[in-house]
């Protein structure tokens, strides 16, 4: 009686029988390793997601206080403290070490860096940028409909190319900038600077900066 194995009435070849169980064992071990790795990645992702949610919640709270302080500095507490907290939170949330907050001076002619991470040495003058030298940047940050502008190559992008002197001096290759809007006008910018070469920010979550 044939068993369905060509040329052999006694069943499958002995070498196939011999190799069957070890191969199955290897397959099961591989699957177990892959499942364990997938569970580890999922747990890490959930932990990171939870941390980012907490940071985003704190950031929104501080951003609201900062907007109130910009509108009415007399009743909103320490503006300097709020600036520092917002910069630190966004730096953590977006994992961008170099973060700063720039505000327009009283005449609206300069953008003045009021807080910066990493913090400069004591006595270092606050960086300033002449508004007249960067009308395209000011227009872009004012008119953005996304709540921020993400610039992958700051030296060549028309929105930020006017800042070339500052970018080159500080080795900035990419930017993620969020406008600080007061009553009816732009009051400043929350700036995140990637130092080095141009960077792809397409995957950056902007919601945590709003």
C-alpha positions in Angstrom: 0.0 0.0 0.0 1.4 3.4 -1.0 1.7 6.1 1.5 1.9 9.1 -0.8 5.7 9.4 -0.7 7.1 8.8 -4.2 9.4 5.8 -4.4 9.0 4.8 -0.8 6.2 2.4 0.4 7.3 2.8 4.0 6.6 6.5 4.5 8.7 9.7 4.5 12.5 9.6 4.2 14.3 9.0 7.5 16.4 12.2 7.2 13.2 14.2 7.0 11.8 12.6 10.1 15.1 13.1 11.9 15.2 16.8 11.0 11.6 17.6 11.8 11.5 18.1 15.6 14.7 20.2 15.8 13.4 22.5 13.1 10.1 22.9 14.8 12.0 23.7 18.1 14.1 26.4 16.4 11.0 27.9 14.8 9.2 28.1 18.2 12.2 29.6 19.9 12.5 32.2 17.1 8.8 33.1 17.5 9.2 33.4 21.2 12.2 35.8 20.9 10.3 37.9 18.4 7.2 38.1 20.6 9.4 39.0 23.6 11.1 41.8 21.6 7.8 43.1 20.3 6.4 43.2 23.9 9.5 45.0 25.1 9.1 47.6 22.3 5.5 48.1 23.0 6.2 48.6 26.7 8.9 51.2 25.9 6.6 53.0 23.5 3.8 53.2 26.1 6.2 54.6 28.7 7.5 57.2 26.2 3.9 58.1 25.2 2.9 58.5 28.8 5.9 60.8 29.5 5.2 62.9 26.4 1.5 63.2 27.5 2.6 64.5 30.9 5.1 66.9 29.4 2.5 68.2 26.9 -0.1 68.7 29.7 2.5 70.7 31.7 3.5 72.6 28.6 0.0 73.7 27.7 -0.5 74.9 31.3 2.7 76.9 31.3 2.0 78.2 27.7 -1.4 79.5 28.9 0.3 81.3 31.8 2.9 82.7 29.5 0.3 84.1 27.1 -1.5 85.7 30.1 1.8 87.2 31.2 2.5 88.6 27.8 -1.0 90.2 27.7 -0.8 91.7 31.2 2.6 91.4 32.9 1.2 93.1 36.1 -1.0 90.1 37.2 0.6 87.0 35.9 3.6 86.4 38.2 7.2 86.2 37.1 7.5 86.3 33.3 11.1 85.2 33.5 10.1 82.1 35.5 7.4 81.2 33.0 9.8 81.6 30.1 12.3 79.3 31.8 9.6 76.6 32.5 8.2 76.7 29.0 11.6 76.4 27.4 12.6 73.5 29.6 9.4 71.6 29.0 9.5 72.0 25.2 13.1 71.0 25.2 12.3 67.8 27.1 9.1 67.1 25.1 10.8 67.5 21.7 14.2 66.2 22.8 15.9 69.3 21.4 18.6 70.5 23.9 19.0 74.0 22.3 15.7 75.9 23.1 15.1 79.6 23.5 12.4 82.2 23.9 12.7 85.5 22.0 10.5 88.5 22.6 10.2 91.8 20.6 11.6 94.8 22.4 9.3 97.8 23.2 9.9 99.4 19.9 9.3 96.2 17.9 12.6 96.7 16.2 14.5 93.7 17.7 14.0 90.2 18.7 15.7 89.7 22.0 16.6 86.3 23.5 15.1 86.3 27.0 15.9 82.7 27.9 18.1 80.0 26.4 19.0 76.4 27.0 21.8 75.4 27.5 22.0 78.5 29.7 24.9 80.9 28.8 27.6 82.0 31.2 26.7 84.8 33.6 27.4 88.2 32.0 26.8 86.9 28.4 24.8 89.6 26.6 21.4 88.6 25.4 21.4 87.8 21.6 19.5 90.2 19.4 18.2 90.0 15.9 17.2 93.1 13.9 13.6 92.7 12.7 14.3 94.8 9.6 16.9 92.2 8.5 14.4 89.3 8.6 11.0 90.4 7.3 10.4 87.0 5.6 11.0 85.1 8.8 8.6 87.4 10.8 6.0 87.1 8.1 6.3 83.3 8.1 6.0 83.0 11.8 3.0 85.4 11.9 1.1 83.7 9.1 1.6 80.0 9.9 -1.6 78.1 10.1 -0.1 75.1 11.8 0.8 76.8 15.0 4.6 76.5 14.2 7.0 76.4 11.3 9.2 73.4 10.8 12.3 74.1 8.8 14.4 71.2 7.7 17.3 73.2 6.1 17.4 76.6 7.8 20.2 78.0 5.6 18.3 77.4 2.3 14.7 77.7 3.3 13.3 81.1 2.3 11.5 81.5 5.6 14.8 81.4 7.6 17.6 82.2 5.1 17.6 85.8 6.3 18.9 84.5 9.7 22.0 83.2 8.1 24.5 85.1 10.2 22.9 83.8 13.4 22.5 80.2 12.0 26.1 79.9 10.9 27.5 81.5 14.1 25.6 79.0 16.2 25.8 76.0 13.9 22.1 75.7 13.5 20.9 73.4 10.7 17.1 73.1 11.3 14.4 75.0 13.3 11.1 74.3 14.9 9.6 77.7 15.9 6.3 78.5 17.6 4.8 82.0 17.6 3.9 83.6 20.9 0.8 85.7 20.1 -0.4 88.5 22.3 -3.6 90.5 21.8 -3.8 90.8 18.1 -0.1 90.7 17.4 3.0 88.6 17.4 4.9 89.1 20.7 7.7 86.6 20.4 8.9 83.2 19.3 9.6 79.9 21.1 12.6 78.5 19.2 14.0 75.0 19.0 17.3 74.7 17.2 18.9 71.6 15.8 22.6 72.1 15.8 24.5 70.4 12.9 23.3 69.5 9.5 19.8 69.9 8.0 17.2 67.6 9.7 14.0 66.0 8.6 11.3 67.2 10.9 8.3 65.7 9.1 7.7 63.2 11.9 7.9 65.9 14.7 4.7 66.2 16.7 3.7 69.8 16.7 0.8 69.3 19.1 3.1 69.2 22.1 4.2 72.8 21.3 0.8 74.4 20.9 
